């Protein structure tokens, strides 16, 4: 592990549980900023396809 990361790990382990939870929340949400538009468009299309499939199945019963 790079020295900087190890140093941070040691320092962060001294934080309270609440402080670590807040930091974890921040870090996890910071990963969501790099949304790939192509992936999001593909998921939107898949969602619409699945909704149509469910609608068709509901009417066939």
BELTAQUI-V689191 format. One record per residue. RES is the residue in one letter. PHI is phi in whole degrees, 0 to 359 (* if undefined). PSI is psi in degrees with one decimal (NA if undefined). D_CENTER is the distance of its C-alpha to the mean C-alpha in Angstrom with 1 decimal. Layout:
BEGIN
res=RES phi=PHI psi=PSI d_center=D_CENTER
res=RES phi=PHI psi=PSI d_center=D_CENTER
END
This chain:
BEGIN
res=X phi=* psi=135.5 d_center=23.9
res=X phi=303 psi=149.6 d_center=24.8
res=X phi=303 psi=-41.3 d_center=27.0
res=X phi=298 psi=-43.3 d_center=24.9
res=X phi=294 psi=-43.0 d_center=21.8
res=X phi=297 psi=-40.7 d_center=24.3
res=X phi=298 psi=-45.0 d_center=25.9
res=X phi=298 psi=-43.4 d_center=22.8
res=X phi=303 psi=-45.1 d_center=22.0
res=X phi=296 psi=-43.6 d_center=25.5
res=X phi=293 psi=-42.5 d_center=25.4
res=X phi=291 psi=-27.0 d_center=22.1
res=X phi=293 psi=-14.8 d_center=23.5
res=X phi=274 psi=-9.5 d_center=26.2
res=X phi=287 psi=158.6 d_center=24.0
res=X phi=289 psi=165.8 d_center=24.1
res=X phi=300 psi=-41.6 d_center=21.6
res=X phi=298 psi=-44.6 d_center=20.7
res=X phi=295 psi=-40.8 d_center=20.3
res=X phi=294 psi=-38.1 d_center=18.1
res=X phi=296 psi=-43.3 d_center=15.8
res=X phi=297 psi=-41.6 d_center=15.8
res=X phi=294 psi=-42.4 d_center=15.1
res=X phi=299 psi=-43.5 d_center=12.2
res=X phi=301 psi=-47.0 d_center=10.7
res=X phi=300 psi=-47.1 d_center=11.5
res=X phi=296 psi=-43.3 d_center=10.3
res=X phi=297 psi=-44.2 d_center=6.7
res=X phi=289 psi=-25.7 d_center=6.9
res=X phi=291 psi=-21.8 d_center=9.0
res=X phi=287 psi=-25.2 d_center=6.8
res=X phi=284 psi=-12.6 d_center=5.6
res=X phi=293 psi=-28.5 d_center=9.4
res=X phi=268 psi=63.1 d_center=10.2
res=X phi=279 psi=130.2 d_center=9.7
res=X phi=274 psi=116.4 d_center=12.4
res=X phi=301 psi=-37.4 d_center=14.8
res=X phi=296 psi=-40.3 d_center=16.3
res=X phi=293 psi=-43.3 d_center=13.3
res=X phi=297 psi=-40.8 d_center=12.6
res=X phi=297 psi=-41.7 d_center=16.4
res=X phi=296 psi=-41.4 d_center=16.6
res=X phi=293 psi=-37.5 d_center=14.1
res=X phi=299 psi=-44.0 d_center=16.2
res=X phi=296 psi=-40.8 d_center=19.3
res=X phi=295 psi=-40.2 d_center=18.3
res=X phi=299 psi=-45.3 d_center=17.6
res=X phi=297 psi=-42.8 d_center=21.1
res=X phi=300 psi=-45.2 d_center=22.7
res=X phi=293 psi=-37.5 d_center=21.6
res=X phi=296 psi=-41.2 d_center=22.8
res=X phi=296 psi=-42.0 d_center=26.1
res=X phi=299 psi=-43.0 d_center=26.5
res=X phi=295 psi=-41.5 d_center=26.1
res=X phi=298 psi=-43.2 d_center=28.6
res=X phi=296 psi=-43.6 d_center=31.0
res=X phi=296 psi=-36.3 d_center=30.9
res=X phi=294 psi=-37.1 d_center=31.6
res=X phi=281 psi=-17.6 d_center=34.6
res=X phi=278 psi=-7.2 d_center=36.0
res=X phi=266 psi=NA d_center=36.6
END
